[in-house]
Amino acid sequence: MDLGLQEARVIVTGGSRGIGASASRIFAGEGARVAVVARTPSDVEAVAEEIGGVPVIADLSKAAGVAAAMDEAMAQLGGVDVLVNNAGSSTGGSILDADEEAWQETIDLKLMGYVRAMRAVLPAMQDQGSGSIVNVLGVAGTEASPGYVLACIVTALTHVTASVGQLVAPDGVRVVAVHPGPTATDRLMEMVANAADAQGLSPQEFADKVLGGRIPQGRVGRADEVARTIVFAASEASGFTNASQLYVDGGSAAKI
């Protein structure tokens, strides 16, 4: 299937590790020109060099950082056809565990980082009459739990995705959310490393056994599986998908 991404101008935030890095590689493999945006220079430069992309170093938790990053990426690419919002994550914990700092960090990077990036690229997309935005969110924001109150930021961004998608649809622009379930990224492997070692398992084995035991497919996801869904959602092959949500979770959400 031709995804229609040859020479597409793609910006991937959080593009230097995990799901973002996998998406950057797959976009490049489809012939797109990719700006890899993240805060750690060595990671950004390594992925950008690997795929022949554009490295953009930025702190997306600040309004000025988002504006500078989007301006630089669009200048280097000569415009923008796709934005993948993927930067940032929120810490676990109940409302009694998550302190003021944790709330503010999540709002600044995850919520406002996504909002600011969308606001930065949408005028260009509207002017050219085409473009797509994929917001990488997560299944934790689709169902409340006592131990992860900050997932409400994902819930808010799901609403934002639908609202903006409806707003810009007449301009030929699409906005879609992708909700990964537990995924075997470096971050997840680091989080389970101690528990895995205590059971004499590798982090991957532990993740598939313990976390995957709660998933109908019996394992956690892989970064490239989520990334392929992101690339599909951004492409012309998904041209009639808008203001909606795609789940990559092994059947764990089972929403109707």
N, C-alpha and C positions, 0 to 999 in steps of 0.2 A: 504494500500500500504506500502510495506517495503521500507523505504528510504535508507537502507544500511548504517546507521550511528552508529550502535552498536559499541562501543569502538573507534569511530572516535576521533581523537585528534583535537580539535577545539579552535581557538583563536578568541575572539570577542573583538575588540577595541570599546571604548565607550559602554562597556557592562554592565554598572551598572545602567543605567537609560533608560527610554523610549523604543525605538525600540530595542536598543542593549540588554537591560535587558530581554525583551520579547523573543528575539532570543536566548539568553543564556538559558532561561528556557525551550524553546521548543527543542533545541539541547539536553539538559540534559534529557528531557523526552523521546527522541528517543534513549537514551542509550549512547550518546556521552560523552566524557570527555572534560570539557570546562574550558579554562583559561579566566577569566573575567578581562579585562584590562581597566583601567581608572585612573584618577588622584586623586579622592577623596577617601581616605582610608575607611571611614565609609560606603560609598555606595558600594564600590567594595567588601568589606568583607561581607556585608549583603547579597548581591546577591550570592556570591561564597558559603557562608555557607548554604544558602537556597537550592541551587542546588547540593551541594557536589562538587563544582568546585574549581579551583585554583585561588586565588586572586593575581593580579599583579598590583602594584601601579606604574604609570609611567606618565611622562609629554611627550606626543607624539609630541609636537611642537619642540622638540630638537632632532637632529640626535642621540646624545648619549642616550637620553631617549627611542627612538624607538629601537635602537640596544639592549639596556639592557632589555627592555620589551620582545622583541621577543626571545632573548636568554633565559631569565628566563622561559617564557611560554613553549618553546620547551624542555627545560631541565626538567621541572616539568611534562610535558605530555609524554616525551619520543619521541618527534618528532612532526610533524604537518601534518594534512590531509586537514584542512579547515582554511582559514583566512577570517574573516568578517571585512572589513574596515568600521567602522561606527563612528569614533571619529571626533568631530569638526563640527562647523557650521559657517556660515558667516553672518555678519550683513547686514541689508537692507540699502538702500540709493542709490542715484544717484552718478555719478562720482564726482559731486561737494560736496556731503555729506560725502562720504567715504574717510577718511584721510589716510595718509601714514601708520599710525599704524594699521588701520583696514585692509588695503591691506596686510601688512607684516604678521599680525597674521593669516589671512586666508591662505596665501601661506604656511606659516610654518606648521600650524596644518593640514589643510584640504588637500592641494595639496601634500606637501612634506611628511606629515605624512603617507598618503596612499602610495606614491611612495616608501618611505623608508621601510615600513612594507612589501610591495611586494618584494622588493629586498632582504630583510632579509630571507623570507621563500622560495622563488622560488628555490634556489639551492637544498634544501632538497627535495622539491616536484619533481624536475627534476630527482634527483638521484634515487628516489624510483619509478618513472614512474607513479605517480598519485598525485592528489590533486586538490583543487578548491579554488578560491578566489572570494568573492562576495564584490563588491564595492557599498556601499549604497550612492547614489548620490541625485537626486531630480529633479522633473519636471521643476523647475525654471531654470535649466541649459539647457533646451532643446528649450527655446524660449526667446529671449531678451525682456527686459522691461526697461523703463527708470528709475524705482525706485529700481532696484536690480542689480546693475552692477557687484557686487562680485559673482553673480551666474555664471559668466564666468569661475570660478575655477571648477565648476561642469562640464561645457562644456569641459574644458581641460581634466578632469578625465575620461569623456566618451571616448574621443579619446585615452587616455592612456589604458583604459580597452580593447578597440578593438585591439590596437597595441600589447599589451602584450598577449592577448588571442591568436592572430594569431601566435605570436612568439613561445609560449610554447605548442601549440596544439600537435605538433609531439612528445612531451615528455609525453603526457598523462595528461597534466594539463589544467584546464579550468579557464577562467576569465570572469565573468559576472557582469553587472551593474544592480542594482535594483533602480528604480526611484519612491520614494514615492511622493504622492501629499500631501496636508495639512493633518496632522495626529495629533490626540488628545494625544499628549505627555504632560508631566508635563511642558515642556518648552513652548509649544503653549498655554496651559492653563494660565500660568503666563503672557504671552504676552497679552492675551485678557481680563485678569481679570478686569482691570479698566473699559474698555468699556462695558463689560458684566454687571458689577455692575450698571453702569449708566443707563442701559436699564432694570434693574430689572431681569436679567437673570443669570443663572449659566454660568460659562465659557464654559461648554460643550454645553449648549443650544445656547449660542451666537455663538460658532464656527460652529455648525451645521446650524444655521439660516443664518449667514452673510457670512462666508467662504463657507459653504456647498451650499449656494444659487447659487454659480458660478459653481458648480460641477453637472454633469448630474445625479448622484445618489442622490443628494440632501443632502449630509452630508459630514463631513470630515472622514478620515479613522481612524482606530483604530490601535494601536501599534502592537497588535497580528496579524492583517491582513497582515501588512508589514512583520512582523517577519516570518510568515509561508511561505511567498514567498521567503524570504532569505534562509530559511532552505531547501526548495524545490530546489532552484537554486544551493545550495551547494551539494546536494545529488546525489546519483547514479540515482535517478528517473529523473534527468535532465541531464543525461550523454552526450547527443548530443547537448546541448546548450552551445555555447562558443562565446566569443568576441562579445556579443550582449547585448541587453537591455530588461529588463522587467519593465513594468509600473504598479504601484499599486496606482491608482489615481482616481478611480471612473469614468473614462472616460473623464477626463478633458483635457488630452493632445491630445488624438484622432489622434496620428501620423500615417501616412501611409508610 
